Amino acid sequence: MYKAIQVQKHLNCPLSERFKSTIQYHVVVPTLESFIGNVQERFKEIVLSSTLPEKTKRVLLYLNSRKEWLIPKSPVDR
């Protein structure tokens, strides 16, 4: 679903690599997934209550359902 966040490689602390990995997968990732879910729901509410044309709303809701809000258009944009 998401690219793995390599938290343990970026933390300079006395915790073991195993413990950092556990934190990553049991705390950080679920927290980020919850945040993204909340953003996704709010985006949907905004689109549905807007005065945009129906076709535009459908496109935006489709992109939202696939979490493709910030996908670059071309390799140049990356």
C-alpha positions in Angstrom: 0.0 0.0 0.0 2.6 2.6 1.1 6.3 2.6 0.7 7.9 1.4 3.9 9.3 4.3 6.0 12.7 3.4 7.1 12.4 5.1 10.5 15.1 3.0 12.2 17.8 4.2 9.8 17.1 7.8 10.5 16.8 7.7 14.3 20.0 8.2 16.2 19.0 6.8 19.6 20.0 4.0 22.0 17.0 1.9 21.1 17.7 -1.4 19.4 16.9 -1.8 15.6 14.3 -4.4 16.5 12.5 -2.0 18.9 12.7 0.9 16.3 11.2 -1.5 13.7 8.4 -2.5 16.1 7.6 1.2 16.8 7.6 1.9 13.0 5.1 -0.9 12.2 2.8 -0.7 15.3 2.7 3.0 16.0 4.0 5.2 13.1 2.4 3.4 10.1 -1.1 3.1 11.7 -1.0 6.7 12.8 -0.1 7.9 9.3 -2.8 5.6 7.7 -5.4 7.0 10.1 -4.3 10.6 9.2 -4.5 9.8 5.5 -8.0 8.2 6.0 -9.2 11.4 7.7 -7.8 13.6 4.9 -9.5 11.3 2.4 -12.9 11.7 4.1 -12.5 15.5 4.5 -11.6 15.8 0.8 -14.7 13.8 -0.2 -16.9 16.1 2.0 -15.4 19.2 0.4 -15.8 17.9 -3.2 -19.4 16.7 -2.6 -20.5 20.0 -1.1 -18.7 22.1 -3.8 -20.3 23.7 -6.9 -18.0 21.9 -9.3 -19.5 20.2 -12.4 -20.5 16.6 -11.8 -17.8 15.2 -14.1 -15.1 17.1 -12.2 -16.5 15.7 -8.9 -16.4 12.2 -10.2 -12.8 12.5 -11.4 -11.7 14.0 -8.0 -13.6 11.3 -6.0 -11.9 8.6 -8.2 -8.5 10.1 -7.5 -9.3 10.4 -3.9 -10.4 6.8 -3.6 -7.0 5.7 -5.1 -5.1 8.2 -2.9 -3.6 9.8 -6.0 -3.8 13.5 -5.0 -0.1 14.2 -5.3 1.0 11.8 -8.0 3.3 13.6 -10.5 2.0 14.0 -14.0 5.2 13.2 -15.8 8.8 12.0 -15.0 9.9 15.7 -15.3 7.7 16.6 -12.3 9.3 14.0 -10.1 
